[in-house]
């Protein structure tokens, strides 16, 4: 069962998705999926290749930017670049959705697209506390 959390019109985040969730995402109009979860993190998680195959079969763009712990500057930059080119709306997922929203938020802060206060508010509305990850 999906738990897609809308952050903006262009980005939603989610805890781990299944192959069935990919079809639901396509049905809801998502055009890109970003997987922020490393393969093998949990023995029960679907492999990224399974999600990728389902996404491509549904006509979605699939990007894998695995984040362990907090995102690196390179991962934030890669996310910013992907978001500049990928068709929206985008669904990003990881184990809980936290790494996905933090990585997205840092990319927005780095680019100057959104203020810290706006990002914290968007995170809160989606069910995530970004007051710490974005700095004091």
N, C-alpha and C positions, 0 to 999 in steps of 0.2 A: 504494500500500500504506500502510495507516494506521500511525501511531506515536502512539497515544493513551497518554498517561502519567498514570496515576492519582495524584492528589495527596491527595485525601480521598475519602470516599464521595460527596461532592457536587460535586467539581470535578476535571476532568482537563485537561491542556494538550497541545498537539500542534504540531509544525511544520505548515507549509502543508498544508491538506487539499484534496482534489479533490471533484468532484461525486459520484464513486463512494464516497468516504469518508463523505459525508453519509448515504447509505443504510446503510453499515456502522455509523455512529454511532447511527442510529435503531434498527438491529437489536440493538445492545448496550444499548439502554435510555436513551440520552441524550435529554433533553427540550428542551435549550436549547443553541444554538451562539452563542458570542461571537467575532466576527472582530475581532482587534486589528491587522490588517494594512491599511495604506493601499492603495487601488487604485493600480496603475501603479508599484509599487515595483520590480518586476522584469518585464521583457517577457513572460516565460513563465508568470506566475502567473494562475490563473483570476480573473476579475472577481468582486468581491463580490456583484454582482447574480446571477451564476450560482450561487454557493453559497447565496445567500438563496432563490432560486427552488427549488433542490433541497431546502433545509431546510423551507420552507413546504409543498412537495409531500409531504414525509415527515411532516408534522404537527409539526414542531419550531418552537420560538420562535427567531428569529434577531435578533441585535443587532450593530450595527457600531460599535465604539469604536476608530477608527484611532489607533494610537500611533506617533509618529515619535520615534526616540531613546528617551529615558526618559519614563515617563508623567507627565502634569501632575497637579496636585492635583484639577483638574476631572475628568480621566479616572478617577482613583482613586475619587473620590466617585461618579461615574456608574456605575462597576463595582460599588461597594458597593450602590447603589440597585437596579441590575439584579439582583444576586444576592439581594437581599431579596425581590424580586417574581417572579423567573423560576422556572419549575419546574426542579427538580434531577432528575438530575444534569446538570451543565453541562460542555460541552466548549469551551474557549477556545483559539484558535490565532492564530499569526502566522508569520513566516518560519521561525523555529527553535523557537518556544515560549517563548523567554526573556522577551519583552515581556509575554506573557500571564501567566506565573507571577509576574513582578515586579509587574505591575499588581494581580493578585489578592492577592499577599502584602502589598503596601502598603495595600490596602483592609482586609485583616484586621488589620494593625497599627494603622491609623488608628481602627478601630472598637473596638479592645481585645479583639477576639474571640480572638486568638492572640498568644502571646509571640514575640519575635524569635527566641529559641532554637528554639521549635517550628517556626516558619516556615523557618528555615535547615535544620532536619532534614527537614521535608517536601520542601523543594526538593532536597536532596541525594538523598533516596530516589527522586525522580522524574528524577534526572539533571541537576539544575541547581544551580549554585553561587550561593546568595543571600547569602553572607556580606558581599559588597560592596554590592549594591544596597539593602540594608536599613539601611545605615549602620553605623558602627564600633561 
